[in-house]
Amino acid sequence: MAEAPAPAPTRTRTTDRPDSPDGYGDDPLLAWALASFHATLLLVVPLTLVHAVAPVVLGDILANLDTLVGVALFVVLWGSTWWSNRRYLAASDADDVVATLLTAAKWGTVTGLPLFGCLVLAVLVATNPTFAGLLAVVGAVVAPIVGAVVGATLAGVDLALARVARRLLP
């Protein structure tokens, strides 16, 4: 009777040593912190850029959004960022930078559409439906690509900050 092949060893990405660069694993605090950092960055950077280019237009758009809509949009932004960060962290290996960036790009692509949907909803509430519809059609193609680029970029920032922190902390 032939023996059954041994199951493939599973690699866990969590580690007992905080200074080990094995990977991230399923760390809920890390996922929460990165989601908060990424969501804030994804909100502050575009608003700052639009304010620098067209402050009156931004003011008009933001004046048409009420607090409830703004909070709801931020909750969707943070929630989708948290969801994708959990999957990115669980699938990434900090030792392999290229694989980590590709994993982050994949999950950034998945996250790009809901985040873009938030933008379309904000434009729909703040401006006219025709512009929001045009934005939705064009953005459905562009959003996954932008999501992949942003996801990989933020993963690169995450890796760089993690390496700096490992060197600075005992």
C-alpha positions in Angstrom: 0.0 0.0 0.0 1.4 3.4 -1.0 1.8 6.0 1.6 -0.1 9.2 1.2 2.2 12.1 0.5 2.9 14.3 3.4 1.0 17.6 3.4 2.9 20.6 2.3 4.3 22.6 5.2 2.3 25.7 5.8 4.3 28.9 6.4 3.0 31.2 9.0 3.9 34.8 8.7 3.5 35.7 12.3 6.6 35.7 14.4 7.5 35.5 18.1 10.3 38.1 17.7 9.2 41.6 17.0 12.4 42.4 15.2 12.0 39.5 12.7 11.2 40.6 9.2 9.4 37.3 8.5 6.2 39.0 7.4 3.1 40.6 8.8 0.6 37.8 9.2 -2.8 38.4 10.6 -2.2 41.2 13.1 -5.5 43.1 13.6 -3.8 46.1 15.3 -1.4 46.5 12.3 -4.3 46.2 9.8 -6.2 48.8 11.8 -3.3 51.2 12.0 -2.4 50.9 8.3 -6.1 51.3 7.3 -6.3 54.5 9.4 -3.0 55.8 8.0 -3.9 54.9 4.4 -7.5 56.2 4.6 -6.3 59.5 6.1 -3.6 59.8 3.4 -6.1 59.0 0.7 -8.3 61.8 1.9 -5.8 64.5 2.9 -3.5 64.3 -0.2 -6.2 64.7 -2.9 -8.0 67.4 -0.9 -4.8 69.3 -0.4 -4.0 69.1 -4.1 -7.4 70.2 -5.2 -7.3 73.0 -2.7 -4.0 74.2 -4.0 -5.3 74.2 -7.6 -8.9 75.3 -7.2 -9.8 76.3 -3.7 -13.1 77.9 -4.6 -14.3 74.8 -6.5 -13.4 72.6 -3.6 -15.2 74.9 -1.2 -18.3 74.8 -3.3 -18.2 71.0 -3.5 -17.6 70.6 0.2 -20.3 73.1 1.1 -22.9 70.9 -0.7 -21.9 67.9 1.4 -23.5 67.6 4.9 -21.9 66.0 7.9 -23.8 62.7 7.6 -22.7 62.2 4.0 -19.1 63.1 4.8 -19.0 60.7 7.7 -20.6 57.9 5.6 -18.1 58.4 2.8 -15.2 58.3 5.3 -16.6 55.1 6.9 -16.7 53.4 3.5 -13.2 54.7 2.7 -11.8 53.4 6.0 -13.8 50.1 5.9 -12.7 49.2 2.4 -9.1 50.2 3.2 -9.2 48.1 6.4 -10.6 45.1 4.5 -8.0 45.2 1.7 -5.2 45.8 4.2 -6.2 42.7 6.1 -6.0 40.6 3.0 -2.8 42.3 1.8 -1.1 41.7 5.1 -2.2 38.1 5.4 -0.9 37.3 1.9 2.3 39.4 2.0 5.8 38.4 2.9 8.0 41.3 4.1 11.1 39.4 3.1 10.1 39.4 -0.6 9.6 43.1 -1.5 8.5 42.5 -5.1 5.9 39.9 -4.0 4.6 42.2 -1.3 4.2 45.1 -3.8 2.4 42.8 -6.3 0.1 41.6 -3.5 -0.6 45.1 -2.5 -1.3 46.1 -6.1 -3.7 43.3 -6.4 -5.7 44.3 -3.3 -5.4 47.9 -4.3 -7.1 47.1 -7.6 -9.9 45.4 -5.7 -10.2 48.4 -3.4 -10.1 51.0 -6.2 -13.7 50.5 -7.3 -15.5 51.0 -4.0 -13.3 54.0 -3.2 -14.1 55.4 -6.6 -17.8 54.7 -6.0 -17.5 56.9 -2.9 -16.1 59.7 -5.0 -18.9 59.3 -7.6 -21.5 59.4 -4.7 -19.8 62.6 -3.3 -19.9 64.2 -6.8 -23.5 63.1 -7.3 -24.5 64.7 -4.0 -22.5 67.8 -4.5 -22.9 68.5 -8.2 -25.1 67.4 -11.1 -26.0 63.8 -12.0 -24.8 64.1 -15.6 -21.2 64.8 -14.5 -21.4 62.0 -11.9 -22.6 59.6 -14.6 -19.7 60.6 -16.9 -17.3 60.3 -14.1 -18.6 56.8 -13.3 -18.2 55.5 -16.8 -14.7 56.8 -17.3 -13.6 56.0 -13.7 -14.8 52.4 -13.9 -11.9 51.8 -16.3 -9.3 54.0 -14.5 -10.1 53.2 -10.9 -8.7 49.7 -10.8 -5.4 50.9 -12.4 -5.1 53.8 -10.0 -6.0 51.4 -7.1 -3.1 49.1 -8.1 -0.6 51.9 -8.3 -1.8 53.5 -5.0 -1.8 50.0 -3.3 1.7 49.2 -4.4 2.9 52.7 -3.5 1.4 52.6 0.0 2.9 49.1 0.5 6.3 50.5 -0.4 5.8 53.3 2.2 4.7 50.6 4.7 7.8 48.5 4.1 10.1 51.6 4.3 8.5 52.8 7.5 8.6 49.3 9.0 12.3 49.0 8.2 13.1 52.4 9.7 11.1 51.5 12.9 13.0 48.2 13.2 16.3 50.1 13.1 15.2 52.8 15.5 13.5 50.6 18.1 15.4 48.2 20.3 
